[in-house]
């Protein structure tokens, strides 16, 4: 029993959660800055986002495992691929997690909007779309992750929806000012995905998983990665200028993040073997989370 629980925890890939909640931190702290924060909405938003991420991880494990895509992957072994969780059990796990995600979505939306029927229906629809998107990334006859659309959906859900959508839950209005950090989180999240896809390029090519990296090849994928990270740096600096903060500590936090991203690009430039991209995945994800925390501390009026 304990062995099985451990396998489910590993399959949930909890290390991916900091990246998935980065946007929620920014959207929620911005609501606090405006005096519109609500603890219930915050905790429900975090739990809902985590449920989406775990669902996506289970679905990816199942989809890639059934299609044989994971057979020769470079990263950590997956549950279905290794046989530690059977296909039928993983399918049940996906249904169970999807049910929890939908329930949390309904509770969150009702808690946020109560008597705002239009917003309530809009966000329920958005939640259903998030659940479907989490599953359809690798599952089914025409998974969009196998057609190169994963980057687009990651930018939309990890960036725009996560930041702007979470802030909307508190304020019932779109804060255009948050478009900067929303794009930053989105671009960096796509960068993490692109690193993952560059690492798995050879295996994905054999498995006919046509990610952007597979379509572009290593050399052009590195150029694509360069554009993603450089664009995020430009947006970070533009947002920092708009904040006009006089805090040396806050400016140093953001400056160190920008410097790390630029060093990251230099290191990526020298990589020519796909398997070597693996070591850069976790640092880039943590850098994104670090940026989220830094901006959140500013909005919480702790620094800045």
Secondary structure, 3 states (H helix, E strand, C coil): CHHHHHHHHHHHCHHHHHHHHHHHHHHHHHHHHCCCCCHHHHHHHHHHHHHHHHHHHHHHHHHHHHHCHHHHCCCCCCHHHHCCCCHHHHHHHHHHHHHHHHHHHHHHHHHHHCCCHHHHHHHHHHHHHHHHHHHHCCCCCCCHHHHCCHHHHHHHHHHHHHHHHHHHHHHCCCCHHHHHHHHHHHHHHHHHHHHHHHHCHHHHHHCCCCCHHHHHHHHHHHHHHHHHHHHHHHHHHHHHHHHCCCCHHHHHHHHHHHHHHHHHHHHHHCCCCHHHHHHHHHHHHHHHHHHHHHHHHHHCCCCC
